[in-house]
Amino acid sequence: MNTKQQLLNIMQKHNMTIEQIAPLISTQPQKLQKRFDEDKIRFSDAQQILDALGYDLVFKKIT
């Protein structure tokens, strides 16, 4: 599963749409929708979306 799909799944679990998330991360819904449509989600977008939904982004080394 790619980043786009993971973010959409998390947003869906919180009953949030791109239109609702965009103002929380200080962007316009059209711009965020375009990034999702073109599968060009920035790392900073993912961080901000996850933060707005109460998630931490964690990197874990596989051992």
PDBQT receptor file of N, H, CA, C and O in Angstrom, charges set to zero:
ATOM      1  N   MET A   1       0.847  -1.171   0.000  1.00  0.00    +0.000 N 
ATOM      2  CA  MET A   1       0.000   0.000   0.000  1.00  0.00    +0.000 C 
ATOM      3  C   MET A   1       0.897   1.239   0.000  1.00  0.00    +0.000 C 
ATOM      4  O   MET A   1       1.848   1.327   0.777  1.00  0.00    +0.000 OA
ATOM      5  N   ASN A   2       0.592   2.176  -0.860  1.00  0.00    +0.000 N 
ATOM      6  H   ASN A   2      -0.181   2.105  -1.491  1.00  0.00    +0.000 HD
ATOM      7  CA  ASN A   2       1.418   3.380  -0.963  1.00  0.00    +0.000 C 
ATOM      8  C   ASN A   2       0.967   4.447   0.034  1.00  0.00    +0.000 C 
ATOM      9  O   ASN A   2      -0.055   4.301   0.704  1.00  0.00    +0.000 OA
ATOM     10  N   THR A   3       1.738   5.503   0.115  1.00  0.00    +0.000 N 
ATOM     11  H   THR A   3       2.569   5.622  -0.429  1.00  0.00    +0.000 HD
ATOM     12  CA  THR A   3       1.482   6.594   1.066  1.00  0.00    +0.000 C 
ATOM     13  C   THR A   3       0.105   7.196   0.852  1.00  0.00    +0.000 C 
ATOM     14  O   THR A   3      -0.634   7.435   1.807  1.00  0.00    +0.000 OA
ATOM     15  N   LYS A   4      -0.229   7.436  -0.387  1.00  0.00    +0.000 N 
ATOM     16  H   LYS A   4       0.371   7.242  -1.163  1.00  0.00    +0.000 HD
ATOM     17  CA  LYS A   4      -1.529   8.033  -0.707  1.00  0.00    +0.000 C 
ATOM     18  C   LYS A   4      -2.665   7.187  -0.132  1.00  0.00    +0.000 C 
ATOM     19  O   LYS A   4      -3.557   7.710   0.536  1.00  0.00    +0.000 OA
ATOM     20  N   GLN A   5      -2.628   5.904  -0.388  1.00  0.00    +0.000 N 
ATOM     21  H   GLN A   5      -1.903   5.480  -0.930  1.00  0.00    +0.000 HD
ATOM     22  CA  GLN A   5      -3.701   5.022   0.066  1.00  0.00    +0.000 C 
ATOM     23  C   GLN A   5      -3.724   4.913   1.587  1.00  0.00    +0.000 C 
ATOM     24  O   GLN A   5      -4.798   4.868   2.188  1.00  0.00    +0.000 OA
ATOM     25  N   GLN A   6      -2.563   4.871   2.206  1.00  0.00    +0.000 N 
ATOM     26  H   GLN A   6      -1.691   4.908   1.717  1.00  0.00    +0.000 HD
ATOM     27  CA  GLN A   6      -2.507   4.804   3.668  1.00  0.00    +0.000 C 
ATOM     28  C   GLN A   6      -3.117   6.062   4.290  1.00  0.00    +0.000 C 
ATOM     29  O   GLN A   6      -3.884   5.976   5.249  1.00  0.00    +0.000 OA
ATOM     30  N   LEU A   7      -2.776   7.219   3.747  1.00  0.00    +0.000 N 
ATOM     31  H   LEU A   7      -2.152   7.289   2.968  1.00  0.00    +0.000 HD
ATOM     32  CA  LEU A   7      -3.338   8.467   4.263  1.00  0.00    +0.000 C 
ATOM     33  C   LEU A   7      -4.847   8.511   4.069  1.00  0.00    +0.000 C 
ATOM     34  O   LEU A   7      -5.581   8.904   4.976  1.00  0.00    +0.000 OA
ATOM     35  N   LEU A   8      -5.308   8.112   2.899  1.00  0.00    +0.000 N 
ATOM     36  H   LEU A   8      -4.712   7.793   2.163  1.00  0.00    +0.000 HD
ATOM     37  CA  LEU A   8      -6.750   8.103   2.641  1.00  0.00    +0.000 C 
ATOM     38  C   LEU A   8      -7.476   7.156   3.594  1.00  0.00    +0.000 C 
ATOM     39  O   LEU A   8      -8.572   7.468   4.060  1.00  0.00    +0.000 OA
ATOM     40  N   ASN A   9      -6.873   6.003   3.887  1.00  0.00    +0.000 N 
ATOM     41  H   ASN A   9      -5.983   5.750   3.509  1.00  0.00    +0.000 HD
ATOM     42  CA  ASN A   9      -7.480   5.049   4.823  1.00  0.00    +0.000 C 
ATOM     43  C   ASN A   9      -7.574   5.632   6.224  1.00  0.00    +0.000 C 
ATOM     44  O   ASN A   9      -8.599   5.490   6.890  1.00  0.00    +0.000 OA
ATOM     45  N   ILE A  10      -6.503   6.293   6.675  1.00  0.00    +0.000 N 
ATOM     46  H   ILE A  10      -5.671   6.409   6.133  1.00  0.00    +0.000 HD
ATOM     47  CA  ILE A  10      -6.512   6.916   7.999  1.00  0.00    +0.000 C 
ATOM     48  C   ILE A  10      -7.537   8.037   8.048  1.00  0.00    +0.000 C 
ATOM     49  O   ILE A  10      -8.273   8.166   9.027  1.00  0.00    +0.000 OA
ATOM     50  N   MET A  11      -7.590   8.842   7.008  1.00  0.00    +0.000 N 
ATOM     51  H   MET A  11      -6.993   8.737   6.213  1.00  0.00    +0.000 HD
ATOM     52  CA  MET A  11      -8.571   9.927   6.959  1.00  0.00    +0.000 C 
ATOM     53  C   MET A  11      -9.986   9.358   7.005  1.00  0.00    +0.000 C 
ATOM     54  O   MET A  11     -10.858   9.902   7.684  1.00  0.00    +0.000 OA
ATOM     55  N   GLN A  12     -10.208   8.278   6.292  1.00  0.00    +0.000 N 
ATOM     56  H   GLN A  12      -9.500   7.836   5.740  1.00  0.00    +0.000 HD
ATOM     57  CA  GLN A  12     -11.529   7.650   6.262  1.00  0.00    +0.000 C 
ATOM     58  C   GLN A  12     -11.914   7.144   7.653  1.00  0.00    +0.000 C 
ATOM     59  O   GLN A  12     -13.070   7.266   8.058  1.00  0.00    +0.000 OA
ATOM     60  N   LYS A  13     -10.952   6.577   8.384  1.00  0.00    +0.000 N 
ATOM     61  H   LYS A  13     -10.012   6.479   8.055  1.00  0.00    +0.000 HD
ATOM     62  CA  LYS A  13     -11.221   6.093   9.739  1.00  0.00    +0.000 C 
ATOM     63  C   LYS A  13     -11.677   7.230  10.652  1.00  0.00    +0.000 C 
ATOM     64  O   LYS A  13     -12.417   7.008  11.610  1.00  0.00    +0.000 OA
ATOM     65  N   HIS A  14     -11.237   8.428  10.352  1.00  0.00    +0.000 N 
ATOM     66  H   HIS A  14     -10.635   8.608   9.574  1.00  0.00    +0.000 HD
ATOM     67  CA  HIS A  14     -11.597   9.601  11.148  1.00  0.00    +0.000 C 
ATOM     68  C   HIS A  14     -12.736  10.407  10.512  1.00  0.00    +0.000 C 
ATOM     69  O   HIS A  14     -13.056  11.513  10.947  1.00  0.00    +0.000 OA
ATOM     70  N   ASN A  15     -13.332   9.823   9.477  1.00  0.00    +0.000 N 
ATOM     71  H   ASN A  15     -13.072   8.925   9.123  1.00  0.00    +0.000 HD
ATOM     72  CA  ASN A  15     -14.437  10.491   8.768  1.00  0.00    +0.000 C 
ATOM     73  C   ASN A  15     -14.052  11.892   8.307  1.00  0.00    +0.000 C 
ATOM     74  O   ASN A  15     -14.838  12.834   8.410  1.00  0.00    +0.000 OA
ATOM     75  N   MET A  16     -12.829  12.012   7.799  1.00  0.00    +0.000 N 
ATOM     76  H   MET A  16     -12.190  11.247   7.716  1.00  0.00    +0.000 HD
ATOM     77  CA  MET A  16     -12.317  13.297   7.314  1.00  0.00    +0.000 C 
ATOM     78  C   MET A  16     -12.078  13.201   5.812  1.00  0.00    +0.000 C 
ATOM     79  O   MET A  16     -11.616  12.182   5.299  1.00  0.00    +0.000 OA
ATOM     80  N   THR A  17     -12.403  14.281   5.131  1.00  0.00    +0.000 N 
ATOM     81  H   THR A  17     -12.778  15.108   5.548  1.00  0.00    +0.000 HD
ATOM     82  CA  THR A  17     -12.176  14.357   3.695  1.00  0.00    +0.000 C 
ATOM     83  C   THR A  17     -10.991  15.284   3.424  1.00  0.00    +0.000 C 
ATOM     84  O   THR A  17     -10.523  15.992   4.316  1.00  0.00    +0.000 OA
ATOM     85  N   ILE A  18     -10.526  15.268   2.203  1.00  0.00    +0.000 N 
ATOM     86  H   ILE A  18     -10.906  14.693   1.479  1.00  0.00    +0.000 HD
ATOM     87  CA  ILE A  18      -9.450  16.176   1.808  1.00  0.00    +0.000 C 
ATOM     88  C   ILE A  18      -9.890  17.618   2.031  1.00  0.00    +0.000 C 
ATOM     89  O   ILE A  18      -9.094  18.454   2.457  1.00  0.00    +0.000 OA
ATOM     90  N   GLU A  19     -11.148  17.905   1.745  1.00  0.00    +0.000 N 
ATOM     91  H   GLU A  19     -11.794  17.226   1.398  1.00  0.00    +0.000 HD
ATOM     92  CA  GLU A  19     -11.675  19.256   1.925  1.00  0.00    +0.000 C 
ATOM     93  C   GLU A  19     -11.640  19.687   3.390  1.00  0.00    +0.000 C 
ATOM     94  O   GLU A  19     -11.456  20.867   3.688  1.00  0.00    +0.000 OA
ATOM     95  N   GLN A  20     -11.814  18.736   4.297  1.00  0.00    +0.000 N 
ATOM     96  H   GLN A  20     -11.963  17.777   4.055  1.00  0.00    +0.000 HD
ATOM     97  CA  GLN A  20     -11.793  19.052   5.723  1.00  0.00    +0.000 C 
ATOM     98  C   GLN A  20     -10.368  19.126   6.267  1.00  0.00    +0.000 C 
ATOM     99  O   GLN A  20     -10.086  19.911   7.173  1.00  0.00    +0.000 OA
ATOM    100  N   ILE A  21      -9.485  18.323   5.724  1.00  0.00    +0.000 N 
ATOM    101  H   ILE A  21      -9.713  17.685   4.989  1.00  0.00    +0.000 HD
ATOM    102  CA  ILE A  21      -8.089  18.280   6.191  1.00  0.00    +0.000 C 
ATOM    103  C   ILE A  21      -7.319  19.506   5.706  1.00  0.00    +0.000 C 
ATOM    104  O   ILE A  21      -6.508  20.054   6.453  1.00  0.00    +0.000 OA
ATOM    105  N   ALA A  22      -7.553  19.941   4.485  1.00  0.00    +0.000 N 
ATOM    106  H   ALA A  22      -8.212  19.496   3.878  1.00  0.00    +0.000 HD
ATOM    107  CA  ALA A  22      -6.764  21.015   3.872  1.00  0.00    +0.000 C 
ATOM    108  C   ALA A  22      -6.627  22.252   4.762  1.00  0.00    +0.000 C 
ATOM    109  O   ALA A  22      -5.508  22.727   4.956  1.00  0.00    +0.000 OA
ATOM    110  N   PRO A  23      -7.713  22.790   5.307  1.00  0.00    +0.000 N 
ATOM    111  CA  PRO A  23      -7.538  23.983   6.157  1.00  0.00    +0.000 C 
ATOM    112  C   PRO A  23      -6.719  23.704   7.418  1.00  0.00    +0.000 C 
ATOM    113  O   PRO A  23      -6.053  24.598   7.939  1.00  0.00    +0.000 OA
ATOM    114  N   LEU A  24      -6.768  22.472   7.903  1.00  0.00    +0.000 N 
ATOM    115  H   LEU A  24      -7.309  21.746   7.480  1.00  0.00    +0.000 HD
ATOM    116  CA  LEU A  24      -6.012  22.117   9.106  1.00  0.00    +0.000 C 
ATOM    117  C   LEU A  24      -4.511  22.122   8.868  1.00  0.00    +0.000 C 
ATOM    118  O   LEU A  24      -3.722  22.265   9.802  1.00  0.00    +0.000 OA
ATOM    119  N   ILE A  25      -4.121  21.961   7.588  1.00  0.00    +0.000 N 
ATOM    120  H   ILE A  25      -4.763  21.845   6.829  1.00  0.00    +0.000 HD
ATOM    121  CA  ILE A  25      -2.694  21.960   7.265  1.00  0.00    +0.000 C 
ATOM    122  C   ILE A  25      -2.319  23.185   6.427  1.00  0.00    +0.000 C 
ATOM    123  O   ILE A  25      -1.289  23.212   5.753  1.00  0.00    +0.000 OA
ATOM    124  N   SER A  26      -3.177  24.182   6.491  1.00  0.00    +0.000 N 
ATOM    125  H   SER A  26      -4.014  24.160   7.038  1.00  0.00    +0.000 HD
ATOM    126  CA  SER A  26      -2.934  25.484   5.847  1.00  0.00    +0.000 C 
ATOM    127  C   SER A  26      -2.693  25.395   4.345  1.00  0.00    +0.000 C 
ATOM    128  O   SER A  26      -1.752  25.986   3.815  1.00  0.00    +0.000 OA
ATOM    129  N   THR A  27      -3.549  24.653   3.678  1.00  0.00    +0.000 N 
ATOM    130  H   THR A  27      -4.313  24.173   4.108  1.00  0.00    +0.000 HD
ATOM    131  CA  THR A  27      -3.496  24.606   2.216  1.00  0.00    +0.000 C 
ATOM    132  C   THR A  27      -4.919  24.647   1.678  1.00  0.00    +0.000 C 
ATOM    133  O   THR A  27      -5.886  24.508   2.428  1.00  0.00    +0.000 OA
ATOM    134  N   GLN A  28      -5.031  24.836   0.393  1.00  0.00    +0.000 N 
ATOM    135  H   GLN A  28      -4.246  24.949  -0.217  1.00  0.00    +0.000 HD
ATOM    136  CA  GLN A  28      -6.337  24.869  -0.251  1.00  0.00    +0.000 C 
ATOM    137  C   GLN A  28      -6.751  23.454  -0.642  1.00  0.00    +0.000 C 
ATOM    138  O   GLN A  28      -5.918  22.660  -1.080  1.00  0.00    +0.000 OA
ATOM    139  N   PRO A  29      -8.022  23.140  -0.486  1.00  0.00    +0.000 N 
ATOM    140  CA  PRO A  29      -8.488  21.796  -0.831  1.00  0.00    +0.000 C 
ATOM    141  C   PRO A  29      -8.138  21.389  -2.267  1.00  0.00    +0.000 C 
ATOM    142  O   PRO A  29      -7.800  20.233  -2.518  1.00  0.00    +0.000 OA
ATOM    143  N   GLN A  30      -8.219  22.340  -3.210  1.00  0.00    +0.000 N 
ATOM    144  H   GLN A  30      -8.494  23.280  -3.006  1.00  0.00    +0.000 HD
ATOM    145  CA  GLN A  30      -7.925  22.016  -4.609  1.00  0.00    +0.000 C 
ATOM    146  C   GLN A  30      -6.465  21.592  -4.781  1.00  0.00    +0.000 C 
ATOM    147  O   GLN A  30      -6.167  20.660  -5.529  1.00  0.00    +0.000 OA
ATOM    148  N   LYS A  31      -5.570  22.272  -4.092  1.00  0.00    +0.000 N 
ATOM    149  H   LYS A  31      -5.812  23.029  -3.485  1.00  0.00    +0.000 HD
ATOM    150  CA  LYS A  31      -4.146  21.938  -4.206  1.00  0.00    +0.000 C 
ATOM    151  C   LYS A  31      -3.855  20.570  -3.604  1.00  0.00    +0.000 C 
ATOM    152  O   LYS A  31      -3.116  19.774  -4.183  1.00  0.00    +0.000 OA
ATOM    153  N   LEU A  32      -4.440  20.300  -2.440  1.00  0.00    +0.000 N 
ATOM    154  H   LEU A  32      -5.040  20.947  -1.970  1.00  0.00    +0.000 HD
ATOM    155  CA  LEU A  32      -4.226  19.000  -1.808  1.00  0.00    +0.000 C 
ATOM    156  C   LEU A  32      -4.847  17.889  -2.640  1.00  0.00    +0.000 C 
ATOM    157  O   LEU A  32      -4.250  16.824  -2.797  1.00  0.00    +0.000 OA
ATOM    158  N   GLN A  33      -6.040  18.128  -3.173  1.00  0.00    +0.000 N 
ATOM    159  H   GLN A  33      -6.525  18.993  -3.046  1.00  0.00    +0.000 HD
ATOM    160  CA  GLN A  33      -6.694  17.130  -4.028  1.00  0.00    +0.000 C 
ATOM    161  C   GLN A  33      -5.840  16.828  -5.248  1.00  0.00    +0.000 C 
ATOM    162  O   GLN A  33      -5.718  15.672  -5.651  1.00  0.00    +0.000 OA
ATOM    163  N   LYS A  34      -5.250  17.856  -5.835  1.00  0.00    +0.000 N 
ATOM    164  H   LYS A  34      -5.348  18.796  -5.507  1.00  0.00    +0.000 HD
ATOM    165  CA  LYS A  34      -4.402  17.663  -7.008  1.00  0.00    +0.000 C 
ATOM    166  C   LYS A  34      -3.195  16.790  -6.666  1.00  0.00    +0.000 C 
ATOM    167  O   LYS A  34      -2.818  15.916  -7.447  1.00  0.00    +0.000 OA
ATOM    168  N   ARG A  35      -2.588  17.026  -5.499  1.00  0.00    +0.000 N 
ATOM    169  H   ARG A  35      -2.894  17.736  -4.864  1.00  0.00    +0.000 HD
ATOM    170  CA  ARG A  35      -1.444  16.202  -5.087  1.00  0.00    +0.000 C 
ATOM    171  C   ARG A  35      -1.850  14.743  -4.914  1.00  0.00    +0.000 C 
ATOM    172  O   ARG A  35      -1.108  13.834  -5.288  1.00  0.00    +0.000 OA
ATOM    173  N   PHE A  36      -3.033  14.526  -4.346  1.00  0.00    +0.000 N 
ATOM    174  H   PHE A  36      -3.636  15.264  -4.042  1.00  0.00    +0.000 HD
ATOM    175  CA  PHE A  36      -3.521  13.150  -4.197  1.00  0.00    +0.000 C 
ATOM    176  C   PHE A  36      -3.815  12.546  -5.568  1.00  0.00    +0.000 C 
ATOM    177  O   PHE A  36      -3.439  11.406  -5.840  1.00  0.00    +0.000 OA
ATOM    178  N   ASP A  37      -4.480  13.304  -6.420  1.00  0.00    +0.000 N 
ATOM    179  H   ASP A  37      -4.785  14.230  -6.199  1.00  0.00    +0.000 HD
ATOM    180  CA  ASP A  37      -4.829  12.796  -7.756  1.00  0.00    +0.000 C 
ATOM    181  C   ASP A  37      -3.598  12.424  -8.567  1.00  0.00    +0.000 C 
ATOM    182  O   ASP A  37      -3.595  11.417  -9.275  1.00  0.00    +0.000 OA
ATOM    183  N   GLU A  38      -2.554  13.237  -8.463  1.00  0.00    +0.000 N 
ATOM    184  H   GLU A  38      -2.557  14.055  -7.888  1.00  0.00    +0.000 HD
ATOM    185  CA  GLU A  38      -1.324  12.999  -9.228  1.00  0.00    +0.000 C 
ATOM    186  C   GLU A  38      -0.350  12.091  -8.483  1.00  0.00    +0.000 C 
ATOM    187  O   GLU A  38       0.753  11.830  -8.961  1.00  0.00    +0.000 OA
ATOM    188  N   ASP A  39      -0.764  11.610  -7.309  1.00  0.00    +0.000 N 
ATOM    189  H   ASP A  39      -1.661  11.822  -6.920  1.00  0.00    +0.000 HD
ATOM    190  CA  ASP A  39       0.076  10.754  -6.468  1.00  0.00    +0.000 C 
ATOM    191  C   ASP A  39       1.429  11.416  -6.194  1.00  0.00    +0.000 C 
ATOM    192  O   ASP A  39       2.484  10.790  -6.298  1.00  0.00    +0.000 OA
ATOM    193  N   LYS A  40       1.361  12.698  -5.843  1.00  0.00    +0.000 N 
ATOM    194  H   LYS A  40       0.504  13.206  -5.760  1.00  0.00    +0.000 HD
ATOM    195  CA  LYS A  40       2.561  13.481  -5.542  1.00  0.00    +0.000 C 
ATOM    196  C   LYS A  40       2.453  14.068  -4.139  1.00  0.00    +0.000 C 
ATOM    197  O   LYS A  40       2.627  15.269  -3.933  1.00  0.00    +0.000 OA
ATOM    198  N   ILE A  41       2.161  13.195  -3.182  1.00  0.00    +0.000 N 
ATOM    199  H   ILE A  41       2.020  12.219  -3.348  1.00  0.00    +0.000 HD
ATOM    200  CA  ILE A  41       2.051  13.619  -1.796  1.00  0.00    +0.000 C 
ATOM    201  C   ILE A  41       3.452  13.869  -1.261  1.00  0.00    +0.000 C 
ATOM    202  O   ILE A  41       4.319  12.999  -1.333  1.00  0.00    +0.000 OA
ATOM    203  N   ARG A  42       3.664  15.048  -0.731  1.00  0.00    +0.000 N 
ATOM    204  H   ARG A  42       2.959  15.755  -0.672  1.00  0.00    +0.000 HD
ATOM    205  CA  ARG A  42       4.960  15.380  -0.149  1.00  0.00    +0.000 C 
ATOM    206  C   ARG A  42       5.066  14.789   1.249  1.00  0.00    +0.000 C 
ATOM    207  O   ARG A  42       4.065  14.556   1.927  1.00  0.00    +0.000 OA
ATOM    208  N   PHE A  43       6.294  14.557   1.656  1.00  0.00    +0.000 N 
ATOM    209  H   PHE A  43       7.108  14.747   1.106  1.00  0.00    +0.000 HD
ATOM    210  CA  PHE A  43       6.529  14.058   3.002  1.00  0.00    +0.000 C 
ATOM    211  C   PHE A  43       5.935  15.030   4.018  1.00  0.00    +0.000 C 
ATOM    212  O   PHE A  43       5.331  14.613   5.006  1.00  0.00    +0.000 OA
ATOM    213  N   SER A  44       6.110  16.323   3.771  1.00  0.00    +0.000 N 
ATOM    214  H   SER A  44       6.601  16.662   2.968  1.00  0.00    +0.000 HD
ATOM    215  CA  SER A  44       5.573  17.328   4.692  1.00  0.00    +0.000 C 
ATOM    216  C   SER A  44       4.045  17.278   4.734  1.00  0.00    +0.000 C 
ATOM    217  O   SER A  44       3.452  17.517   5.786  1.00  0.00    +0.000 OA
ATOM    218  N   ASP A  45       3.400  16.972   3.608  1.00  0.00    +0.000 N 
ATOM    219  H   ASP A  45       3.882  16.778   2.753  1.00  0.00    +0.000 HD
ATOM    220  CA  ASP A  45       1.940  16.814   3.596  1.00  0.00    +0.000 C 
ATOM    221  C   ASP A  45       1.535  15.661   4.513  1.00  0.00    +0.000 C 
ATOM    222  O   ASP A  45       0.623  15.789   5.331  1.00  0.00    +0.000 OA
ATOM    223  N   ALA A  46       2.226  14.541   4.361  1.00  0.00    +0.000 N 
ATOM    224  H   ALA A  46       2.967  14.437   3.697  1.00  0.00    +0.000 HD
ATOM    225  CA  ALA A  46       1.921  13.366   5.179  1.00  0.00    +0.000 C 
ATOM    226  C   ALA A  46       2.108  13.679   6.657  1.00  0.00    +0.000 C 
ATOM    227  O   ALA A  46       1.264  13.326   7.481  1.00  0.00    +0.000 OA
ATOM    228  N   GLN A  47       3.204  14.336   6.994  1.00  0.00    +0.000 N 
ATOM    229  H   GLN A  47       3.890  14.623   6.326  1.00  0.00    +0.000 HD
ATOM    230  CA  GLN A  47       3.460  14.698   8.388  1.00  0.00    +0.000 C 
ATOM    231  C   GLN A  47       2.345  15.584   8.931  1.00  0.00    +0.000 C 
ATOM    232  O   GLN A  47       1.848  15.353  10.034  1.00  0.00    +0.000 OA
ATOM    233  N   GLN A  48       1.954  16.582   8.174  1.00  0.00    +0.000 N 
ATOM    234  H   GLN A  48       2.357  16.770   7.278  1.00  0.00    +0.000 HD
ATOM    235  CA  GLN A  48       0.932  17.521   8.628  1.00  0.00    +0.000 C 
ATOM    236  C   GLN A  48      -0.436  16.854   8.759  1.00  0.00    +0.000 C 
ATOM    237  O   GLN A  48      -1.161  17.104   9.721  1.00  0.00    +0.000 OA
ATOM    238  N   ILE A  49      -0.783  16.018   7.805  1.00  0.00    +0.000 N 
ATOM    239  H   ILE A  49      -0.194  15.815   7.023  1.00  0.00    +0.000 HD
ATOM    240  CA  ILE A  49      -2.067  15.316   7.858  1.00  0.00    +0.000 C 
ATOM    241  C   ILE A  49      -2.105  14.401   9.070  1.00  0.00    +0.000 C 
ATOM    242  O   ILE A  49      -3.077  14.400   9.826  1.00  0.00    +0.000 OA
ATOM    243  N   LEU A  50      -1.053  13.631   9.253  1.00  0.00    +0.000 N 
ATOM    244  H   LEU A  50      -0.263  13.633   8.639  1.00  0.00    +0.000 HD
ATOM    245  CA  LEU A  50      -1.009  12.714  10.387  1.00  0.00    +0.000 C 
ATOM    246  C   LEU A  50      -1.035  13.468  11.712  1.00  0.00    +0.000 C 
ATOM    247  O   LEU A  50      -1.703  13.047  12.657  1.00  0.00    +0.000 OA
ATOM    248  N   ASP A  51      -0.312  14.577  11.780  1.00  0.00    +0.000 N 
ATOM    249  H   ASP A  51       0.230  14.919  11.012  1.00  0.00    +0.000 HD
ATOM    250  CA  ASP A  51      -0.312  15.393  12.993  1.00  0.00    +0.000 C 
ATOM    251  C   ASP A  51      -1.714  15.924  13.286  1.00  0.00    +0.000 C 
ATOM    252  O   ASP A  51      -2.159  15.905  14.434  1.00  0.00    +0.000 OA
ATOM    253  N   ALA A  52      -2.402  16.393  12.261  1.00  0.00    +0.000 N 
ATOM    254  H   ALA A  52      -2.040  16.408  11.329  1.00  0.00    +0.000 HD
ATOM    255  CA  ALA A  52      -3.751  16.930  12.429  1.00  0.00    +0.000 C 
ATOM    256  C   ALA A  52      -4.726  15.865  12.932  1.00  0.00    +0.000 C 
ATOM    257  O   ALA A  52      -5.712  16.178  13.599  1.00  0.00    +0.000 OA
ATOM    258  N   LEU A  53      -4.441  14.612  12.606  1.00  0.00    +0.000 N 
ATOM    259  H   LEU A  53      -3.640  14.358  12.064  1.00  0.00    +0.000 HD
ATOM    260  CA  LEU A  53      -5.310  13.509  13.024  1.00  0.00    +0.000 C 
ATOM    261  C   LEU A  53      -4.830  12.842  14.307  1.00  0.00    +0.000 C 
ATOM    262  O   LEU A  53      -5.422  11.864  14.761  1.00  0.00    +0.000 OA
ATOM    263  N   GLY A  54      -3.753  13.373  14.893  1.00  0.00    +0.000 N 
ATOM    264  H   GLY A  54      -3.272  14.169  14.524  1.00  0.00    +0.000 HD
ATOM    265  CA  GLY A  54      -3.273  12.855  16.165  1.00  0.00    +0.000 C 
ATOM    266  C   GLY A  54      -2.321  11.677  16.063  1.00  0.00    +0.000 C 
ATOM    267  O   GLY A  54      -2.209  10.888  17.001  1.00  0.00    +0.000 OA
ATOM    268  N   TYR A  55      -1.634  11.548  14.938  1.00  0.00    +0.000 N 
ATOM    269  H   TYR A  55      -1.724  12.189  14.176  1.00  0.00    +0.000 HD
ATOM    270  CA  TYR A  55      -0.684  10.448  14.737  1.00  0.00    +0.000 C 
ATOM    271  C   TYR A  55       0.744  10.966  14.768  1.00  0.00    +0.000 C 
ATOM    272  O   TYR A  55       1.012  12.118  14.427  1.00  0.00    +0.000 OA
ATOM    273  N   ASP A  56       1.655  10.095  15.183  1.00  0.00    +0.000 N 
ATOM    274  H   ASP A  56       1.437   9.160  15.460  1.00  0.00    +0.000 HD
ATOM    275  CA  ASP A  56       3.094  10.372  15.085  1.00  0.00    +0.000 C 
ATOM    276  C   ASP A  56       3.633   9.534  13.944  1.00  0.00    +0.000 C 
ATOM    277  O   ASP A  56       3.245   8.380  13.766  1.00  0.00    +0.000 OA
ATOM    278  N   LEU A  57       4.524  10.121  13.179  1.00  0.00    +0.000 N 
ATOM    279  H   LEU A  57       4.839  11.059  13.323  1.00  0.00    +0.000 HD
ATOM    280  CA  LEU A  57       5.202   9.402  12.117  1.00  0.00    +0.000 C 
ATOM    281  C   LEU A  57       6.528   8.908  12.697  1.00  0.00    +0.000 C 
ATOM    282  O   LEU A  57       7.361   9.709  13.122  1.00  0.00    +0.000 OA
ATOM    283  N   VAL A  58       6.717   7.602  12.711  1.00  0.00    +0.000 N 
ATOM    284  H   VAL A  58       6.041   6.952  12.365  1.00  0.00    +0.000 HD
ATOM    285  CA  VAL A  58       7.870   7.006  13.361  1.00  0.00    +0.000 C 
ATOM    286  C   VAL A  58       8.661   6.178  12.354  1.00  0.00    +0.000 C 
ATOM    287  O   VAL A  58       8.096   5.421  11.565  1.00  0.00    +0.000 OA
ATOM    288  N   PHE A  59       9.976   6.340  12.400  1.00  0.00    +0.000 N 
ATOM    289  H   PHE A  59      10.436   6.955  13.041  1.00  0.00    +0.000 HD
ATOM    290  CA  PHE A  59      10.859   5.516  11.599  1.00  0.00    +0.000 C 
ATOM    291  C   PHE A  59      11.452   4.455  12.515  1.00  0.00    +0.000 C 
ATOM    292  O   PHE A  59      11.966   4.761  13.590  1.00  0.00    +0.000 OA
ATOM    293  N   LYS A  60      11.376   3.235  12.085  1.00  0.00    +0.000 N 
ATOM    294  H   LYS A  60      10.958   2.986  11.212  1.00  0.00    +0.000 HD
ATOM    295  CA  LYS A  60      11.872   2.137  12.912  1.00  0.00    +0.000 C 
ATOM    296  C   LYS A  60      12.787   1.267  12.057  1.00  0.00    +0.000 C 
ATOM    297  O   LYS A  60      12.403   0.811  10.980  1.00  0.00    +0.000 OA
ATOM    298  N   LYS A  61      13.993   1.046  12.548  1.00  0.00    +0.000 N 
ATOM    299  H   LYS A  61      14.305   1.417  13.423  1.00  0.00    +0.000 HD
ATOM    300  CA  LYS A  61      14.950   0.210  11.841  1.00  0.00    +0.000 C 
ATOM    301  C   LYS A  61      14.504  -1.242  11.959  1.00  0.00    +0.000 C 
ATOM    302  O   LYS A  61      14.183  -1.728  13.043  1.00  0.00    +0.000 OA
ATOM    303  N   ILE A  62      14.494  -1.909  10.831  1.00  0.00    +0.000 N 
ATOM    304  H   ILE A  62      14.755  -1.514   9.950  1.00  0.00    +0.000 HD
ATOM    305  CA  ILE A  62      14.136  -3.326  10.801  1.00  0.00    +0.000 C 
ATOM    306  C   ILE A  62      15.357  -4.127  11.217  1.00  0.00    +0.000 C 
ATOM    307  O   ILE A  62      16.447  -3.946  10.674  1.00  0.00    +0.000 OA
ATOM    308  N   THR A  63      15.169  -4.997  12.166  1.00  0.00    +0.000 N 
ATOM    309  H   THR A  63      14.284  -5.144  12.607  1.00  0.00    +0.000 HD
ATOM    310  CA  THR A  63      16.312  -5.789  12.643  1.00  0.00    +0.000 C 
ATOM    311  C   THR A  63      16.207  -7.226  12.242  1.00  0.00    +0.000 C 
ATOM    312  O   THR A  63      17.087  -8.023  12.566  1.00  0.00    +0.000 OA
TER     313      THR A  63
